Amino acid sequence: MNKYLVELIGTFFLVFTVGCTVISPGPGDLAPIAIGASLMVMIFAGGHISGGHYNPAVTLGVWMRGKCEKKDVLPYWISQLIGAVLAALIVRYLKGGGMTPSTLPILPALIAEFLFTFALVYVVLHVATSKGTAGNSFYGLAIGMTVMTGAFAVGNISGGAFNPAVAFGITVMGISAWTNIWIFLVAELLAGAVAALVFKAVDPGD
């Protein structure tokens, strides 16, 4: 149960940071930096226990790559979604849900979410599960920076979720319309699977 609790806590603080920085953002709108940093520190805190996925697409990719047991996939997803919903509810209480939910342009959002979710899972697999980078001390920073980069690059196109749990959280918060949820789920889970296949192709001996 320890690893499931870690996944819940890490996803909670990631989604909580997303909500608090996106609703009524501060000067300069530096939300991507806070979000990437939140993911980074939660990975450093819990990565040695659960792997620090905090993202169903990452869990899917790590399972397909062979570094997550099949029996853990569904409990990880459930823990991540529970953490996301709890965070969303607290953000709504603190911030009052004061936003008009956005409706995304379908094809641009699908492309943006696919590309940076692919990048995220690809980076996770290489820095956190590969033999060639085993025991490194930078994996949390690399993963957090990937999310930060993606949020800066395409956040204005798709919202920059790159994570089905985050997508669900921002929908519960009222940041994103419910009509968008399928865009996130399709793009992100497909990207996680493709990243795992690409990892196996470029590093077949691992």
C-alpha positions as CSV (number, residue, x, y, z in Angstrom):
1,M,0.0,0.0,0.0
2,N,2.9,2.4,0.6
3,K,3.5,2.9,-3.1
4,Y,-0.1,3.6,-3.8
5,L,-0.2,6.2,-1.1
6,V,2.9,7.8,-2.5
7,E,1.3,7.9,-5.9
8,L,-1.8,9.6,-4.4
9,I,0.2,12.2,-2.5
10,G,2.5,13.0,-5.4
11,T,-0.4,13.4,-7.9
12,F,-2.3,15.4,-5.3
13,F,0.4,18.0,-5.0
14,L,1.0,18.1,-8.7
15,V,-2.7,18.8,-9.5
16,F,-3.0,21.1,-6.5
17,T,-0.1,23.2,-7.8
18,V,-1.7,23.2,-11.3
19,G,-5.0,24.5,-10.0
20,C,-3.6,27.1,-7.6
21,T,-1.3,28.6,-10.2
22,V,-3.6,28.5,-13.2
23,I,-6.7,30.0,-11.4
24,S,-5.9,33.6,-10.7
25,P,-2.2,33.3,-11.8
26,G,0.4,35.6,-10.2
27,P,2.5,38.2,-12.0
28,G,4.2,37.1,-15.1
29,D,2.2,33.8,-15.3
30,L,5.1,31.6,-14.3
31,A,2.7,28.6,-13.6
32,P,4.8,26.2,-15.7
33,I,7.8,26.7,-13.5
34,A,5.8,26.0,-10.3
35,I,4.2,22.9,-11.9
36,G,7.4,21.5,-13.2
37,A,9.1,22.1,-9.8
38,S,6.2,20.5,-8.0
39,L,6.5,17.3,-10.1
40,M,10.3,17.3,-9.6
41,V,10.2,17.5,-5.8
42,M,7.4,14.9,-5.6
43,I,9.5,12.5,-7.8
44,F,12.6,13.0,-5.7
45,A,10.4,12.4,-2.6
46,G,8.6,9.3,-3.7
47,G,10.5,7.9,-6.7
48,H,12.4,5.3,-4.6
49,I,9.1,4.0,-3.3
50,S,6.6,4.0,-6.2
51,G,8.7,5.1,-9.1
52,G,7.1,8.6,-8.9
53,H,4.8,8.2,-11.8
54,Y,1.9,10.5,-10.7
55,N,0.5,10.0,-14.2
56,P,-1.5,7.2,-15.8
57,A,0.2,7.6,-19.1
58,V,3.6,7.2,-17.4
59,T,2.4,4.1,-15.6
60,L,1.2,2.7,-18.9
61,G,4.5,3.3,-20.6
62,V,6.5,2.0,-17.7
63,W,4.4,-1.2,-17.6
64,M,4.7,-1.7,-21.4
65,R,8.5,-1.2,-21.0
66,G,8.5,-4.0,-18.3
67,K,9.3,-1.9,-15.2
68,C,5.9,-2.0,-13.6
69,E,4.0,-5.1,-12.6
70,K,0.7,-5.7,-14.2
71,K,-1.0,-6.0,-10.8
72,D,0.1,-2.4,-10.0
73,V,-1.3,-0.7,-13.0
74,L,-4.9,-0.3,-12.0
75,P,-4.2,0.5,-8.3
76,Y,-1.7,3.2,-9.5
77,W,-4.3,4.7,-11.8
78,I,-6.9,4.7,-9.1
79,S,-4.5,6.3,-6.6
80,Q,-3.5,8.9,-9.1
81,L,-7.2,9.8,-9.9
82,I,-8.1,9.9,-6.2
83,G,-5.2,12.3,-5.6
84,A,-6.3,14.5,-8.6
85,V,-9.9,14.7,-7.4
86,L,-9.0,15.5,-3.8
87,A,-6.7,18.3,-5.1
88,A,-9.4,19.6,-7.4
89,L,-12.0,19.8,-4.6
90,I,-9.6,21.7,-2.3
91,V,-8.6,24.1,-5.1
92,R,-12.3,24.8,-5.8
93,Y,-12.8,25.5,-2.1
94,L,-9.7,27.8,-1.9
95,K,-10.1,29.5,-5.2
96,G,-13.9,29.4,-5.7
97,G,-13.6,27.8,-9.2
98,G,-13.6,31.3,-10.7
99,M,-12.9,30.5,-14.3
100,T,-15.0,29.8,-17.4
101,P,-14.1,26.3,-18.6
102,S,-12.1,26.4,-21.9
103,T,-13.1,24.4,-25.0
104,L,-10.1,23.2,-26.9
105,P,-9.5,23.1,-30.7
106,I,-9.6,19.3,-31.3
107,L,-6.8,18.6,-33.7
108,P,-4.3,21.1,-32.4
109,A,-4.9,19.9,-28.8
110,L,-4.6,16.3,-29.8
111,I,-1.3,16.9,-31.5
112,A,0.1,19.1,-28.6
113,E,-0.9,16.7,-25.9
114,F,0.4,13.7,-27.8
115,L,3.8,15.2,-28.6
116,F,4.6,16.4,-25.1
117,T,3.1,13.4,-23.3
118,F,5.3,11.3,-25.6
119,A,8.3,13.5,-24.7
120,L,7.5,13.1,-21.0
121,V,7.1,9.3,-21.0
122,Y,10.2,9.0,-23.3
123,V,12.2,11.0,-20.8
124,V,10.9,9.1,-17.8
125,L,11.8,5.7,-19.4
126,H,15.3,6.8,-20.3
127,V,16.2,8.6,-17.1
128,A,14.3,6.6,-14.5
129,T,14.2,3.0,-15.8
130,S,17.2,2.6,-18.1
131,K,20.2,0.6,-17.2
132,G,22.4,3.2,-18.7
133,T,21.2,5.9,-16.3
134,A,20.7,3.7,-13.2
135,G,21.5,5.4,-10.0
136,N,21.5,8.9,-11.4
137,S,20.6,11.9,-9.3
138,F,19.0,14.1,-12.0
139,Y,15.9,12.1,-13.1
140,G,13.4,14.2,-11.1
141,L,14.8,17.4,-12.6
142,A,14.8,16.0,-16.1
143,I,11.1,14.9,-15.8
144,G,10.0,18.1,-14.1
145,M,11.7,20.2,-16.7
146,T,10.0,18.3,-19.5
147,V,6.6,19.2,-18.1
148,M,7.7,22.8,-17.6
149,T,8.9,23.0,-21.2
150,G,5.8,21.5,-22.6
151,A,3.5,23.8,-20.5
152,F,5.4,26.9,-21.8
153,A,5.4,25.6,-25.4
154,V,1.8,24.4,-25.9
155,G,-0.1,25.3,-22.8
156,N,-1.9,28.0,-24.7
157,I,-3.0,25.3,-27.3
158,S,-4.1,22.4,-25.2
159,G,-3.8,23.5,-21.6
160,G,-0.6,21.5,-21.2
161,A,-1.9,18.6,-19.1
162,F,0.3,15.7,-20.5
163,N,-1.4,13.5,-17.8
164,P,-4.8,12.0,-17.6
165,A,-5.0,12.6,-13.8
166,V,-4.2,16.3,-14.3
167,A,-6.7,16.4,-17.2
168,F,-9.4,15.0,-14.9
169,G,-8.4,17.4,-12.1
170,I,-8.5,20.5,-14.2
171,T,-11.9,19.4,-15.5
172,V,-13.3,18.9,-12.0
173,M,-11.9,22.3,-11.1
174,G,-13.8,23.9,-14.0
175,I,-10.6,25.0,-15.8
176,S,-11.3,22.7,-18.8
177,A,-14.7,21.7,-20.2
178,W,-15.9,18.1,-19.8
179,T,-16.2,17.9,-23.6
180,N,-12.3,18.1,-23.7
181,I,-11.7,15.0,-21.5
182,W,-11.6,12.5,-24.4
183,I,-8.9,14.6,-26.2
184,F,-6.6,14.3,-23.2
185,L,-7.3,10.6,-22.6
186,V,-6.8,9.6,-26.2
187,A,-3.7,11.7,-26.9
188,E,-2.0,11.0,-23.6
189,L,-2.5,7.3,-23.3
190,L,-1.6,6.7,-26.9
191,A,1.5,8.8,-26.4
192,G,2.5,6.7,-23.4
193,A,2.2,3.5,-25.3
194,V,4.1,4.9,-28.4
195,A,6.9,6.1,-26.1
196,A,7.3,2.7,-24.6
197,L,7.5,1.1,-28.1
198,V,10.0,3.7,-29.3
199,F,12.1,3.1,-26.1
200,K,12.2,-0.6,-26.9
201,A,13.2,0.1,-30.5
202,V,16.0,2.5,-29.7
203,D,17.3,0.6,-26.7
204,P,16.5,-3.1,-27.4
205,G,19.1,-4.4,-25.1
206,D,17.7,-2.8,-21.9
